[in-house]
């Protein structure tokens, strides 16, 4: 007996968009996508006249203005699976530009806790993206022009800024010498749980996307910085950087 499905895909991003009653005209030109709600709260403090687009499970989307520029923001997920859900909603709502505001662990001694990293590409160690792209050689890439603009704005922040490839994995408690070493040999300078999924889905929809990450820990030397003031300051700096990027893009 073979399975017969009425639809090719049981639940799509467009279906989700309908469930939360979101329309393309409801969104701003830029989607600023922090991971946790706490980071979203920091961003919301800078957004004027916010309107709640929806609350769905633990995710909440708002659209408002920053210096008269219409922007949308949502706590976009901490992991690959929930990142796929929120990214699909934004892409199906025809968002024009997407910027991820996240965190990462460093794989090299020269990238310190409290530094910032602009991701230009990713290694797929997650479980989501193989369902989007069968080719094992596919490498998610950030939009080059948007990434370069983000990097230039970030350099003006006074923080130590790096640019490079990020390895994304679902197995945060199995970042072993073997797996980390393989990612490092493939060119990764940092590890997170989101970047590969975020960039892959944006690429499938041809939506320009960029990623900036605050360094929370160092996998190479075992240093943990989740409670480090330098990490918290880097988190706050990312919000300023991304908003400055939006202003710069509008000036072009």
PASEBA-1860 file (N, C-alpha, C; in nm, 3 decimals):
! residues 252
1> XXXXXXXX> 0.084/-0.119/0.000/0.000/0.000/0.000/0.088/0.124/0.000 ~ 0.063/0.216/-0.090/0.141/0.339/-0.099/0.061/0.457/-0.045 ~ 0.134/0.552/0.009/0.071/0.672/0.065/0.031/0.767/-0.046 ~ -0.090/0.816/-0.040/-0.136/0.916/-0.135/-0.169/1.044/-0.060 ~ -0.093/1.148/-0.087/-0.117/1.279/-0.027/-0.195/1.366/-0.124 ~ -0.287/1.442/-0.073/-0.366/1.531/-0.157/-0.284/1.650/-0.207 ~ -0.184/1.689/-0.128/-0.099/1.803/-0.165/0.046/1.757/-0.173 ~ 0.125/1.827/-0.255/0.268/1.795/-0.264/0.340/1.822/-0.132
9> XXXXXXXX> 0.300/1.930/-0.065/0.359/1.966/0.065/0.244/1.987/0.163 ~ 0.249/1.919/0.275/0.138/1.922/0.370/0.113/2.062/0.425 ~ 0.221/2.130/0.466/0.210/2.265/0.523/0.321/2.351/0.467 ~ 0.287/2.463/0.408/0.386/2.550/0.345/0.398/2.682/0.420 ~ 0.501/2.758/0.383/0.517/2.891/0.439/0.399/2.981/0.407 ~ 0.342/2.964/0.289/0.224/3.044/0.252/0.104/3.005/0.338 ~ 0.093/2.877/0.370/-0.014/2.834/0.461/0.002/2.901/0.597 ~ 0.125/2.903/0.647/0.152/2.966/0.777/0.119/3.115/0.773
17> XXXXXXXX> 0.154/3.179/0.661/0.125/3.321/0.646/-0.025/3.345/0.654 ~ -0.102/3.257/0.594/-0.247/3.269/0.602/-0.300/3.244/0.741 ~ -0.239/3.149/0.812/-0.283/3.117/0.948/-0.268/3.236/1.041 ~ -0.160/3.312/1.024/-0.136/3.428/1.112/-0.193/3.557/1.052 ~ -0.261/3.544/0.937/-0.329/3.655/0.871/-0.233/3.769/0.838 ~ -0.121/3.731/0.779/-0.018/3.829/0.741/-0.025/3.853/0.591 ~ -0.016/3.981/0.551/-0.018/4.019/0.411/0.115/4.087/0.375 ~ 0.159/4.076/0.249/0.285/4.141/0.210/0.287/4.291/0.242
25> XXXXXXXX> 0.173/4.357/0.227/0.170/4.502/0.252/0.184/4.536/0.401 ~ 0.173/4.436/0.488/0.187/4.461/0.631/0.333/4.476/0.673 ~ 0.425/4.428/0.591/0.566/4.424/0.628/0.640/4.551/0.587 ~ 0.751/4.576/0.657/0.842/4.681/0.617/0.934/4.632/0.507 ~ 1.012/4.722/0.453/1.109/4.686/0.349/1.219/4.598/0.404 ~ 1.252/4.617/0.532/1.360/4.542/0.596/1.304/4.458/0.709 ~ 1.346/4.332/0.715/1.313/4.246/0.827/1.439/4.225/0.911 ~ 1.433/4.265/1.036/1.545/4.253/1.130/1.510/4.137/1.222
33> XXXXXXXX> 1.594/4.034/1.221/1.555/3.906/1.279/1.651/3.863/1.391 ~ 1.625/3.906/1.514/1.701/3.854/1.627/1.651/3.714/1.663 ~ 1.732/3.642/1.741/1.690/3.508/1.781/1.595/3.509/1.899 ~ 1.646/3.531/2.020/1.560/3.524/2.139/1.475/3.648/2.158 ~ 1.371/3.633/2.238/1.280/3.743/2.265/1.352/3.859/2.335 ~ 1.450/3.828/2.420/1.523/3.933/2.491/1.593/4.028/2.394 ~ 1.647/3.973/2.287/1.712/4.057/2.186/1.607/4.135/2.107 ~ 1.493/4.073/2.084/1.383/4.143/2.020/1.339/4.263/2.103
41> XXXXXXXX> 1.332/4.246/2.235/1.291/4.356/2.323/1.388/4.474/2.311 ~ 1.517/4.444/2.300/1.615/4.551/2.284/1.597/4.626/2.154 ~ 1.564/4.554/2.049/1.538/4.618/1.920/1.410/4.699/1.922 ~ 1.307/4.646/1.989/1.178/4.715/1.994/1.188/4.850/2.066 ~ 1.284/4.865/2.154/1.303/4.992/2.223/1.342/5.104/2.127 ~ 1.389/5.067/2.008/1.431/5.166/1.909/1.327/5.186/1.797 ~ 1.223/5.103/1.796/1.123/5.110/1.690/1.007/5.199/1.734 ~ 0.967/5.290/1.647/0.857/5.381/1.679/0.724/5.328/1.623
49> XXXXXXXX> 0.617/5.356/1.698/0.480/5.321/1.655/0.467/5.176/1.609 ~ 0.514/5.081/1.690/0.507/4.941/1.648/0.364/4.888/1.651 ~ 0.334/4.807/1.551/0.206/4.736/1.544/0.236/4.587/1.547 ~ 0.167/4.514/1.633/0.188/4.370/1.639/0.121/4.305/1.519 ~ 0.202/4.240/1.435/0.147/4.169/1.320/0.081/4.038/1.361 ~ 0.146/3.966/1.451/0.088/3.842/1.503/0.172/3.789/1.618 ~ 0.109/3.703/1.698/0.179/3.617/1.794/0.139/3.475/1.761 ~ 0.238/3.389/1.741/0.213/3.251/1.700/0.311/3.162/1.774
57> XXXXXXXX> 0.257/3.071/1.857/0.340/2.993/1.948/0.420/3.094/2.031 ~ 0.555/3.083/2.033/0.631/3.180/2.112/0.691/3.292/2.028 ~ 0.645/3.308/1.904/0.702/3.407/1.813/0.607/3.525/1.796 ~ 0.665/3.644/1.798/0.585/3.765/1.783/0.651/3.857/1.680 ~ 0.570/3.905/1.587/0.621/3.994/1.482/0.559/4.133/1.499 ~ 0.644/4.234/1.483/0.600/4.373/1.487/0.648/4.446/1.362 ~ 0.573/4.547/1.323/0.617/4.638/1.218/0.598/4.780/1.268 ~ 0.701/4.859/1.251/0.697/5.000/1.292/0.793/5.079/1.206
65> XXXXXXXX> 0.841/5.190/1.260/0.934/5.273/1.184/1.059/5.303/1.266 ~ 1.168/5.319/1.193/1.292/5.369/1.251/1.335/5.487/1.166 ~ 1.328/5.607/1.223/1.358/5.730/1.150/1.281/5.733/1.018 ~ 1.152/5.704/1.027/1.058/5.708/0.915/1.080/5.597/0.812 ~ 1.160/5.500/0.844/1.181/5.385/0.757/1.100/5.268/0.812 ~ 1.015/5.209/0.731/0.929/5.100/0.777/1.010/4.971/0.790 ~ 1.010/4.913/0.909/1.086/4.791/0.934/0.997/4.690/1.007 ~ 1.030/4.564/0.988/0.961/4.454/1.056/1.063/4.376/1.138
73> XXXXXXXX> 1.021/4.327/1.253/1.111/4.247/1.335/1.034/4.133/1.401 ~ 1.103/4.023/1.424/1.045/3.904/1.487/1.155/3.827/1.557 ~ 1.123/3.769/1.673/1.220/3.678/1.734/1.221/3.550/1.650 ~ 1.323/3.540/1.568/1.322/3.445/1.458/1.362/3.304/1.488 ~ 1.390/3.271/1.615/1.423/3.134/1.649/1.567/3.119/1.693 ~ 1.591/3.019/1.779/1.725/2.989/1.828/1.788/2.869/1.757 ~ 1.705/2.791/1.687/1.750/2.665/1.630/1.710/2.657/1.483 ~ 1.760/2.557/1.413/1.732/2.548/1.270/1.584/2.527/1.240
81> XXXXXXXX> 1.517/2.444/1.319/1.377/2.412/1.288/1.286/2.533/1.305 ~ 1.299/2.606/1.418/1.210/2.721/1.435/1.253/2.837/1.347 ~ 1.382/2.846/1.316/1.427/2.947/1.221/1.363/2.925/1.084 ~ 1.349/2.799/1.044/1.286/2.769/0.915/1.142/2.819/0.911 ~ 1.071/2.804/1.022/0.931/2.847/1.027/0.920/2.998/1.009 ~ 0.994/3.074/1.088/0.983/3.220/1.080/1.039/3.274/0.949 ~ 1.146/3.212/0.898/1.204/3.259/0.772/1.109/3.232/0.656 ~ 1.042/3.118/0.658/0.943/3.087/0.555/0.829/3.189/0.556
89> XXXXXXXX> 0.784/3.225/0.675/0.676/3.324/0.683/0.720/3.457/0.621 ~ 0.839/3.503/0.657/0.889/3.629/0.603/0.909/3.623/0.452 ~ 0.963/3.512/0.404/0.987/3.499/0.260/0.856/3.494/0.182 ~ 0.759/3.420/0.233/0.632/3.411/0.164/0.553/3.541/0.170 ~ 0.583/3.623/0.271/0.522/3.756/0.278/0.598/3.858/0.192 ~ 0.695/3.808/0.116/0.767/3.888/0.016/0.850/4.000/0.078 ~ 0.912/3.968/0.190/1.007/4.063/0.249/1.119/4.093/0.150 ~ 1.167/4.216/0.147/1.264/4.257/0.045/1.409/4.236/0.088
97> XXXXXXXX> 1.436/4.252/0.217/1.573/4.240/0.269/1.566/4.183/0.409 ~ 1.652/4.084/0.439/1.647/4.020/0.570/1.785/4.020/0.635 ~ 1.788/4.059/0.764/1.914/4.069/0.837/1.899/3.994/0.969 ~ 1.981/3.893/0.987/1.980/3.812/1.109/2.073/3.874/1.214 ~ 2.024/3.882/1.338/2.102/3.935/1.450/2.116/3.822/1.551 ~ 2.230/3.754/1.552/2.244/3.632/1.631/2.370/3.627/1.716 ~ 2.407/3.505/1.753/2.527/3.483/1.833/2.598/3.358/1.783 ~ 2.722/3.342/1.824/2.801/3.229/1.776/2.914/3.197/1.872
105> XXXXXXXX> 2.973/3.081/1.853/3.095/3.044/1.922/3.213/3.054/1.827 ~ 3.323/3.104/1.875/3.442/3.119/1.792/3.517/2.986/1.780 ~ 3.576/2.961/1.664/3.659/2.843/1.643/3.807/2.876/1.635 ~ 3.840/3.004/1.649/3.980/3.046/1.639/4.017/3.138/1.755 ~ 4.142/3.132/1.801/4.183/3.213/1.916/4.175/3.363/1.892 ~ 4.183/3.407/1.766/4.185/3.551/1.739/4.046/3.613/1.739 ~ 3.941/3.532/1.740/3.805/3.584/1.751/3.760/3.566/1.895 ~ 3.749/3.677/1.966/3.730/3.675/2.112/3.583/3.691/2.151
113> XXXXXXXX> 3.553/3.651/2.274/3.421/3.677/2.330/3.396/3.827/2.333 ~ 3.281/3.869/2.282/3.250/4.011/2.273/3.285/4.073/2.139 ~ 3.353/3.996/2.051/3.375/4.041/1.915/3.247/4.021/1.834 ~ 3.247/4.075/1.713/3.135/4.059/1.621/3.182/3.991/1.493 ~ 3.097/3.907/1.440/3.129/3.835/1.316/3.018/3.858/1.214 ~ 3.055/3.898/1.095/2.962/3.906/0.982/2.982/3.779/0.899 ~ 2.878/3.699/0.887/2.887/3.572/0.815/2.871/3.595/0.666 ~ 2.966/3.543/0.587/2.952/3.555/0.442/2.903/3.425/0.378
121> XXXXXXXX> 2.910/3.314/0.453/2.864/3.185/0.401/2.849/3.090/0.519 ~ 2.800/2.968/0.490/2.776/2.873/0.599/2.806/2.731/0.554 ~ 2.838/2.648/0.651/2.849/2.504/0.631/2.725/2.439/0.690 ~ 2.662/2.350/0.616/2.535/2.292/0.659/2.556/2.168/0.745 ~ 2.546/2.188/0.877/2.550/2.076/0.969/2.415/2.057/1.035 ~ 2.315/2.127/0.985/2.180/2.122/1.043/2.097/2.013/0.976 ~ 1.981/1.986/1.033/1.895/1.884/0.978/1.784/1.935/0.888 ~ 1.774/2.067/0.872/1.665/2.126/0.794/1.701/2.140/0.647
129> XXXXXXXX> 1.818/2.196/0.618/1.848/2.236/0.480/1.857/2.121/0.380 ~ 1.890/1.996/0.419/1.887/1.889/0.318/1.749/1.868/0.257 ~ 1.642/1.911/0.328/1.508/1.901/0.273/1.480/2.012/0.171 ~ 1.563/2.115/0.170/1.550/2.223/0.072/1.642/2.205/-0.047 ~ 1.763/2.154/-0.021/1.863/2.138/-0.127/1.926/2.000/-0.114 ~ 1.907/1.917/-0.217/1.961/1.781/-0.213/2.112/1.776/-0.231 ~ 2.166/1.869/-0.308/2.308/1.869/-0.343/2.394/1.884/-0.218 ~ 2.473/1.783/-0.181/2.556/1.794/-0.061/2.666/1.899/-0.074
137> XXXXXXXX> 2.695/1.940/-0.197/2.798/2.041/-0.219/2.746/2.184/-0.212 ~ 2.615/2.199/-0.195/2.557/2.334/-0.187/2.606/2.406/-0.062 ~ 2.648/2.531/-0.081/2.694/2.614/0.031/2.607/2.739/0.040 ~ 2.537/2.758/0.151/2.458/2.881/0.168/2.549/3.003/0.170 ~ 2.505/3.107/0.104/2.585/3.230/0.099/2.498/3.351/0.128 ~ 2.555/3.445/0.200/2.488/3.572/0.224/2.498/3.658/0.098 ~ 2.405/3.751/0.085/2.410/3.844/-0.029/2.538/3.927/-0.019 ~ 2.616/3.928/-0.125/2.749/3.990/-0.119/2.742/4.141/-0.096
145> XXXXXXXX> 2.655/4.210/-0.169/2.647/4.355/-0.155/2.596/4.394/-0.017 ~ 2.491/4.328/0.028/2.435/4.358/0.160/2.535/4.326/0.270 ~ 2.607/4.216/0.255/2.706/4.176/0.355/2.822/4.274/0.362 ~ 2.865/4.321/0.249/2.975/4.417/0.248/2.932/4.548/0.314 ~ 2.809/4.592/0.288/2.758/4.712/0.353/2.749/4.692/0.504 ~ 2.701/4.576/0.547/2.693/4.545/0.689/2.831/4.545/0.753 ~ 2.927/4.487/0.685/3.063/4.481/0.738/3.123/4.620/0.754 ~ 3.100/4.706/0.656/3.154/4.842/0.663/3.090/4.921/0.777
153> XXXXXXXX> 2.960/4.907/0.795/2.893/4.976/0.906/2.943/4.922/1.039 ~ 2.961/4.790/1.047/3.007/4.728/1.172/3.148/4.775/1.209 ~ 3.232/4.795/1.110/3.369/4.839/1.138/3.372/4.976/1.205 ~ 3.271/5.056/1.179/3.266/5.190/1.237/3.216/5.189/1.381 ~ 3.178/5.073/1.432/3.119/5.064/1.566/3.222/5.071/1.679 ~ 3.348/5.047/1.646/3.451/5.045/1.749/3.475/4.907/1.807 ~ 3.392/4.809/1.771/3.411/4.671/1.816/3.507/4.598/1.721 ~ 3.566/4.489/1.769/3.647/4.404/1.683/3.554/4.327/1.590
161> XXXXXXXX> 3.573/4.344/1.460/3.483/4.287/1.361/3.558/4.185/1.276 ~ 3.492/4.074/1.251/3.549/3.969/1.165/3.446/3.932/1.059 ~ 3.492/3.870/0.953/3.402/3.821/0.849/3.446/3.682/0.808 ~ 3.350/3.590/0.792/3.389/3.456/0.753/3.274/3.358/0.750 ~ 3.312/3.231/0.739/3.217/3.121/0.723/3.176/3.065/0.858 ~ 3.047/3.033/0.871/2.992/2.981/0.996/2.942/2.838/0.974 ~ 2.980/2.749/1.064/2.927/2.613/1.064/2.803/2.609/1.153 ~ 2.690/2.565/1.097/2.567/2.553/1.175/2.540/2.407/1.208
169> XXXXXXXX> 2.513/2.380/1.334/2.486/2.244/1.379/2.366/2.243/1.473 ~ 2.291/2.133/1.472/2.181/2.116/1.567/2.230/2.056/1.699 ~ 2.348/1.997/1.698/2.395/1.918/1.812/2.491/2.000/1.899 ~ 2.435/2.096/1.973/2.519/2.186/2.052/2.600/2.111/2.157 ~ 2.552/1.996/2.203/2.624/1.920/2.305/2.713/1.812/2.245 ~ 2.730/1.815/2.113/2.821/1.723/2.046/2.915/1.798/1.952 ~ 2.961/1.913/2.000/3.064/1.987/1.926/3.199/1.928/1.967 ~ 3.228/1.810/1.915/3.347/1.734/1.952/3.469/1.777/1.869
177> XXXXXXXX> 3.586/1.732/1.910/3.708/1.763/1.834/3.693/1.718/1.688 ~ 3.633/1.601/1.669/3.617/1.547/1.534/3.529/1.637/1.449 ~ 3.411/1.672/1.499/3.317/1.751/1.420/3.364/1.896/1.404 ~ 3.415/1.953/1.512/3.465/2.091/1.504/3.585/2.097/1.411 ~ 3.675/1.997/1.422/3.793/1.994/1.336/3.757/1.986/1.189 ~ 3.654/1.907/1.157/3.610/1.896/1.018/3.557/2.029/0.967 ~ 3.475/2.096/1.048/3.422/2.226/1.007/3.534/2.328/0.990 ~ 3.629/2.328/1.082/3.741/2.421/1.073/3.822/2.396/0.946
185> XXXXXXXX> 3.845/2.269/0.913/3.920/2.235/0.792/3.846/2.280/0.666 ~ 3.713/2.294/0.676/3.634/2.341/0.562/3.623/2.493/0.558 ~ 3.693/2.558/0.649/3.699/2.704/0.645/3.615/2.778/0.745 ~ 3.544/2.707/0.833/3.459/2.774/0.931/3.543/2.843/1.038 ~ 3.501/2.963/1.077/3.568/3.036/1.186/3.479/3.049/1.308 ~ 3.352/3.003/1.295/3.258/3.013/1.406/3.151/2.906/1.390 ~ 3.074/2.885/1.498/2.966/2.787/1.497/2.840/2.848/1.557 ~ 2.726/2.816/1.495/2.597/2.855/1.552/2.495/2.748/1.517
193> XXXXXXXX> 2.367/2.779/1.535/2.262/2.680/1.509/2.159/2.730/1.407 ~ 2.187/2.841/1.340/2.083/2.909/1.262/2.126/2.951/1.123 ~ 2.248/2.999/1.107/2.288/3.070/0.985/2.264/2.990/0.859 ~ 2.298/2.862/0.857/2.283/2.783/0.734/2.136/2.775/0.692 ~ 2.047/2.756/0.787/1.904/2.748/0.754/1.851/2.882/0.706 ~ 1.884/2.988/0.777/1.839/3.122/0.741/1.883/3.158/0.600 ~ 2.010/3.140/0.568/2.062/3.177/0.437/2.009/3.085/0.327 ~ 1.999/2.956/0.355/1.950/2.863/0.253/1.809/2.898/0.209
201> XXXXXXXX> 1.721/2.921/0.305/1.581/2.950/0.270/1.571/3.084/0.198 ~ 1.645/3.185/0.245/1.644/3.314/0.175/1.693/3.299/0.032 ~ 1.795/3.215/0.011/1.844/3.192/-0.126/1.739/3.126/-0.213 ~ 1.663/3.033/-0.155/1.559/2.965/-0.234/1.453/3.062/-0.283 ~ 1.430/3.167/-0.207/1.330/3.268/-0.243/1.393/3.392/-0.309 ~ 1.524/3.388/-0.331/1.596/3.500/-0.394/1.578/3.631/-0.318 ~ 1.584/3.622/-0.186/1.573/3.740/-0.102/1.711/3.772/-0.044 ~ 1.763/3.892/-0.065/1.894/3.928/-0.009/1.895/3.915/0.143
209> XXXXXXXX> 1.997/3.850/0.195/2.006/3.828/0.340/2.149/3.845/0.388 ~ 2.161/3.892/0.510/2.292/3.908/0.574/2.280/3.865/0.720 ~ 2.396/3.838/0.781/2.398/3.786/0.918/2.510/3.852/0.996 ~ 2.476/3.902/1.117/2.578/3.950/1.209/2.560/3.876/1.342 ~ 2.673/3.835/1.402/2.670/3.751/1.521/2.763/3.805/1.629 ~ 2.716/3.803/1.753/2.800/3.836/1.868/2.864/3.708/1.919 ~ 2.991/3.713/1.951/3.064/3.593/1.995/3.040/3.571/2.144 ~ 2.981/3.456/2.177/2.942/3.425/2.314/3.037/3.329/2.384
217> XXXXXXXX> 3.114/3.253/2.308/3.205/3.154/2.367/3.314/3.119/2.266 ~ 3.416/3.051/2.313/3.526/3.011/2.226/3.545/2.861/2.234 ~ 3.510/2.793/2.126/3.516/2.648/2.123/3.660/2.599/2.125 ~ 3.750/2.675/2.065/3.890/2.633/2.056/3.955/2.621/2.193 ~ 3.935/2.721/2.279/4.002/2.718/2.410/3.908/2.684/2.526 ~ 3.781/2.659/2.495/3.686/2.617/2.598/3.629/2.729/2.683 ~ 3.654/2.854/2.647/3.608/2.967/2.728/3.458/2.992/2.706 ~ 3.385/3.008/2.815/3.242/3.039/2.809/3.221/3.186/2.844
225> XXXXXXXX> 3.141/3.255/2.764/3.122/3.397/2.788/2.976/3.439/2.789 ~ 2.886/3.344/2.813/2.743/3.375/2.808/2.702/3.478/2.913 ~ 2.779/3.490/3.021/2.752/3.589/3.125/2.855/3.702/3.124 ~ 2.936/3.707/3.021/3.044/3.806/3.010/2.986/3.941/2.967 ~ 3.017/4.050/3.039/2.968/4.183/2.998/3.007/4.220/2.855 ~ 3.122/4.172/2.809/3.164/4.203/2.672/3.066/4.144/2.570 ~ 3.014/4.028/2.601/2.914/3.966/2.513/2.785/4.047/2.512 ~ 2.741/4.090/2.630/2.619/4.170/2.638/2.634/4.302/2.562
233> XXXXXXXX> 2.752/4.362/2.572/2.775/4.488/2.501/2.775/4.465/2.349 ~ 2.830/4.351/2.307/2.829/4.319/2.164/2.687/4.297/2.115 ~ 2.602/4.233/2.197/2.462/4.214/2.160/2.393/4.349/2.137 ~ 2.416/4.442/2.230/2.355/4.575/2.217/2.410/4.648/2.094 ~ 2.539/4.631/2.068/2.600/4.698/1.954/2.541/4.651/1.822 ~ 2.506/4.523/1.814/2.449/4.471/1.689/2.322/4.544/1.651 ~ 2.240/4.575/1.749/2.115/4.645/1.721/2.144/4.782/1.659 ~ 2.238/4.855/1.718/2.276/4.985/1.662/2.333/4.971/1.522
241> XXXXXXXX> 2.415/4.869/1.502/2.478/4.848/1.371/2.373/4.820/1.263 ~ 2.280/4.733/1.294/2.178/4.696/1.196/2.088/4.815/1.163 ~ 2.053/4.894/1.262/1.972/5.012/1.235/2.051/5.116/1.155 ~ 2.180/5.130/1.183/2.264/5.218/1.102/2.274/5.168/0.958 ~ 2.276/5.035/0.943/2.278/4.976/0.807/2.151/5.013/0.731 ~ 2.037/5.003/0.798/1.910/5.038/0.733/1.914/5.183/0.683 ~ 1.965/5.272/0.768/1.976/5.413/0.725/2.068/5.426/0.604 ~ 2.180/5.357/0.607/2.276/5.364/0.496/2.212/5.313/0.367
249> XXXX> 2.139/5.202/0.375/2.077/5.145/0.256/1.973/5.240/0.197 ~ 1.902/5.312/0.283/1.801/5.405/0.236/1.863/5.528/0.170 ~ 1.987/5.557/0.202/2.054/5.672/0.143/2.104/5.645/0.003 ~ 2.114/5.517/-0.034/2.169/5.484/-0.166/2.071/5.523/-0.278
END
